[in-house]
Amino acid sequence: MTCDIKGEIINLTVSRSIFFEPKNVEELSSFLSENKDNYREIWIVLTKKEYISPQPVSFNEAVSEALKQGLVDSRTKTLSKAKYSIRFTKRRSKAC
């Protein structure tokens, strides 16, 4: 991705995507903080509540943590009978 800011071309190298299954909300928060600028999309893998009690991280907790980090959720994907993932991306900058 390139950005033209006042006549200067800036190359931004960002990897495409990563999947991560957090063990708890603190681990999720730390992971998002460390990786949100390195990947275009982050897929968080969660276990459906009917397959584990208590859930390590709920859907609402994942969305809440992502919003705190400036990320937005856009889609979910079923991975198996017991697991699914949520895709988070950075908010689009109006400068680029």
C-alpha positions as CSV (number, residue, x, y, z in Angstrom):
1,M,0.0,0.0,0.0
2,T,1.3,3.5,-0.8
3,C,0.2,6.8,0.4
4,D,0.8,10.2,-1.2
5,I,1.1,12.8,1.5
6,K,2.1,16.3,0.3
7,G,4.0,15.0,-2.7
8,E,5.9,12.3,-0.7
9,I,5.3,8.6,-1.5
10,I,5.4,6.5,1.7
11,N,5.5,2.7,1.3
12,L,3.6,0.8,4.1
13,T,4.4,-2.9,4.4
14,V,1.7,-4.8,6.1
15,S,1.1,-8.5,6.1
16,R,-2.2,-9.7,4.9
17,S,-3.8,-11.6,7.9
18,I,-3.3,-13.7,11.0
19,F,-5.4,-16.0,13.0
20,F,-5.2,-16.1,16.8
21,E,-7.1,-18.0,19.5
22,P,-6.8,-16.2,22.9
23,K,-6.9,-18.0,26.2
24,N,-8.4,-15.0,28.0
25,V,-9.3,-11.3,27.5
26,E,-6.0,-10.1,28.8
27,E,-4.1,-12.2,26.2
28,L,-6.5,-10.9,23.5
29,S,-5.9,-7.3,24.5
30,S,-2.1,-7.7,24.5
31,F,-2.1,-9.5,21.1
32,L,-4.2,-6.8,19.4
33,S,-2.1,-4.1,20.8
34,E,1.1,-5.7,19.6
35,N,-0.2,-6.8,16.2
36,K,-2.8,-4.3,15.0
37,D,-0.3,-2.3,12.9
38,N,1.4,-5.4,11.4
39,Y,-1.6,-7.1,9.7
40,R,-4.3,-5.8,7.4
41,E,-6.8,-8.2,9.1
42,I,-6.8,-10.1,12.3
43,W,-9.0,-13.1,12.7
44,I,-9.8,-14.0,16.4
45,V,-10.8,-17.6,16.9
46,L,-13.5,-18.2,19.5
47,T,-15.2,-21.3,20.9
48,K,-19.0,-21.3,20.7
49,K,-20.6,-21.0,24.2
50,E,-22.5,-24.3,23.9
51,Y,-19.2,-26.2,23.6
52,I,-17.3,-24.7,26.6
53,S,-18.3,-23.1,29.8
54,P,-17.1,-20.6,30.6
55,Q,-15.9,-19.3,27.3
56,P,-12.3,-18.1,27.4
57,V,-13.4,-15.0,25.4
58,S,-16.9,-14.2,24.4
59,F,-18.0,-12.5,21.1
60,N,-18.9,-9.3,23.0
61,E,-15.6,-9.2,24.9
62,A,-13.6,-9.7,21.6
63,V,-15.5,-6.8,19.9
64,S,-15.1,-4.6,23.0
65,E,-11.3,-5.1,23.1
66,A,-11.0,-4.6,19.4
67,L,-12.9,-1.3,19.5
68,K,-10.6,-0.1,22.3
69,Q,-7.7,-0.8,20.0
70,G,-9.2,1.2,17.1
71,L,-10.3,-1.9,15.2
72,V,-13.7,-2.7,13.7
73,D,-15.4,-6.1,13.2
74,S,-16.8,-6.9,9.8
75,R,-17.4,-10.6,9.4
76,T,-17.6,-14.0,11.1
77,K,-16.6,-17.3,9.6
78,T,-17.5,-20.8,10.9
79,L,-14.3,-22.9,11.3
80,S,-15.8,-26.1,12.7
81,K,-18.8,-27.3,14.7
82,A,-17.3,-25.7,17.9
83,K,-15.2,-22.8,16.6
84,Y,-15.7,-19.6,14.6
85,S,-13.6,-16.5,13.9
86,I,-14.3,-12.8,13.8
87,R,-12.4,-10.6,11.4
88,F,-11.1,-7.3,12.7
89,T,-9.5,-4.5,10.6
90,K,-8.2,-1.0,11.3
91,R,-10.5,1.9,10.6
92,R,-9.7,3.4,7.3
93,S,-7.7,6.6,7.4
94,K,-9.1,9.5,5.5
95,A,-5.5,10.7,4.7
96,C,-4.9,7.8,2.3
